Amino acid sequence: MAGLKRFGAPQDETLVVEDSSRGLASAVAAGIDCAVVRNSFTATQDLSRATHRIDALAELASIVRG
């Protein structure tokens, strides 16, 4: 939430991009949508609370465009 205030970003227009369940948990706790990049590190982690699960950062463009 501090980052949102610092940059003046509205919560409903923000997307967190993460590569761990710990980061995902922080985004969920803050009430912010989260895209998690699947990789060998996240393969065994519970990513079910992510708004988006992606395999490559290139996929973010389609998410942001809606």
C-alpha positions in Angstrom: 0.0 0.0 0.0 2.9 2.4 0.7 4.0 2.0 -3.0 0.5 2.9 -4.2 0.5 6.0 -2.0 4.0 7.0 -3.1 3.2 6.8 -6.8 -0.4 7.9 -6.5 -1.7 4.7 -8.1 -5.2 3.6 -7.6 -5.6 0.1 -6.2 -8.0 -0.9 -8.9 -5.7 0.1 -11.7 -2.6 -1.6 -10.3 -1.1 -5.0 -11.1 1.6 -6.6 -9.1 3.9 -9.0 -11.0 5.5 -11.7 -8.8 7.5 -14.8 -9.0 6.8 -16.3 -5.6 3.9 -17.3 -3.4 5.3 -14.9 -0.7 5.0 -12.0 -3.1 1.6 -13.2 -4.2 0.4 -13.3 -0.5 1.5 -9.7 0.0 -0.4 -8.6 -3.1 -3.5 -10.5 -2.0 -3.2 -9.0 1.5 -3.1 -5.5 0.0 -6.1 -6.3 -2.2 -4.2 -5.8 -5.4 -4.5 -8.0 -8.5 -1.4 -10.1 -9.1 0.1 -11.9 -12.1 2.5 -14.7 -11.1 5.2 -15.9 -13.5 5.3 -19.7 -13.5 8.9 -21.1 -13.5 10.9 -23.9 -11.9 10.9 -22.1 -8.5 7.1 -21.6 -8.4 6.3 -25.1 -9.8 5.5 -26.5 -6.3 4.0 -23.3 -4.9 0.3 -22.6 -4.4 -0.5 -19.9 -6.9 -4.3 -20.4 -6.8 -5.0 -16.9 -5.4 -3.2 -15.2 -8.3 -5.5 -13.2 -10.6 -3.3 -14.3 -13.6 -0.7 -17.1 -14.0 1.6 -16.6 -16.8 4.6 -18.4 -18.4 6.4 -15.3 -19.8 6.5 -11.6 -19.1 5.5 -11.0 -22.7 2.0 -12.2 -21.7 1.6 -9.0 -19.5 0.8 -6.9 -22.6 -2.5 -8.7 -23.2 -3.4 -8.6 -19.5 -2.8 -4.8 -19.3 -4.7 -4.1 -22.5 -7.6 -6.1 -21.2 
